[in-house]
Amino acid sequence: MVSFGMAVAGRMTGKVFEPVDPQTRTFYAELRPISDDHVPEALAVSGLDRETLIREGRDPAEAMREAAAWIRDACGNSTPVLAAYPLSYDWMWIYWYFMRFAGASPFGHSRCIDMKTLYAAKAGVPIGWATKRQMPRHLLSQRPHTHNALDDAIEQAELLQNLMAFD
């Protein structure tokens, strides 16, 4: 993982989801690589430069501890839940980095929601049909998909807000 971003999408109060502007509470970090093993094509998608990350990227332990503190502060008395599309990709990296470098995950071992599955369940479609290309346009964020981790987090927060309001 070379960078990650997080944005607060909202809060559950009882059974009611209360959205918030996802640009108001955000966290972003670019990390120093932890090994020489990498896929140049995958790195190119992010627009980040590996040599720059080696020199200027944040220490993963420092960044993950700071991210955990940010989550605790952002959530207050609420329970944090990681939402992602698709969850399986983001969860494996975020969870591993929190466990390895911060000693614990602020999301526990399972406080997460896959927005692809959420859409499939709400729309009554098979999971294979729960792609962004097949979702109604009004559910998608209107932001461009830049592959910058913070931009993507804000975009995904808007998708979650729209899915929570979708009947």
Secondary structure by P-SEA (a helix, b strand, c coil): ccbbbbbbcccccccbbbbccccccbbbbbbccccccccaaaaaaacccaaaaacccccaaaaaaaaaaaaaaaaccbbbbbbccaaaaaaaaaaaaaaaccccccccccccccaaaaaaaaacccccccccccccccccccccccccaaaaaaaaaaaaaaaaacc
